[in-house]
């Protein structure tokens, strides 16, 4: 008889090697995205401290009166 469940004798979930590899790849990808996001936010903060213009368009930056 073949046991095709994903639980061991204690009822704990077993992780198959393929699932483990996929989970590790996902963790690495998410970590890389998090680092890239952090770097982007740091750059934005540095630009604000330096007084550089914000490249975004569409919203008034508050230095000029709004047109009505």
C-alpha positions in Angstrom: 0.0 0.0 0.0 1.3 3.4 -1.0 0.8 6.3 1.4 0.4 9.4 -0.7 -0.4 11.9 2.1 1.8 14.8 2.9 1.9 14.0 6.7 4.4 12.0 8.6 3.5 9.6 11.5 3.2 12.5 14.0 0.7 14.3 11.7 3.2 17.0 10.8 3.4 18.2 7.2 6.3 16.9 5.2 8.0 19.2 2.7 9.1 17.5 -0.5 12.4 18.6 -2.0 10.8 20.2 -5.0 8.5 22.3 -2.7 11.5 23.2 -0.6 13.5 24.4 -3.7 10.5 26.4 -4.9 10.1 28.0 -1.4 13.8 28.9 -1.3 13.6 30.5 -4.8 10.5 32.5 -3.7 12.2 33.7 -0.6 15.3 34.8 -2.5 13.1 36.6 -5.1 11.1 38.4 -2.4 14.3 39.3 -0.6 15.7 40.8 -3.8 12.5 42.8 -4.4 12.6 44.1 -0.8 16.2 45.2 -1.2 15.3 47.0 -4.5 12.4 48.7 -2.9 14.5 49.8 0.1 17.1 51.3 -2.2 14.5 53.1 -4.2 13.0 54.6 -1.0 16.5 55.6 0.3 17.2 57.4 -3.0 13.9 59.2 -2.7 14.7 60.3 0.9 18.2 61.5 -0.2 16.7 63.5 -3.0 14.2 65.2 -0.7 17.0 66.1 1.8 19.1 67.5 -1.0 16.2 69.6 -2.2 16.2 68.1 -5.7 13.0 68.4 -7.7 10.5 65.5 -7.6 10.2 64.0 -11.0 6.6 63.0 -10.5 3.9 64.9 -12.5 0.3 65.7 -11.8 0.3 66.8 -8.2 1.2 70.3 -7.0 4.2 70.2 -4.8 2.8 72.9 -2.5 5.2 75.7 -3.5 2.7 77.4 -5.9 -1.0 78.2 -5.3 -3.4 75.7 -6.8 -5.3 76.8 -9.9 -9.1 76.7 -9.4 
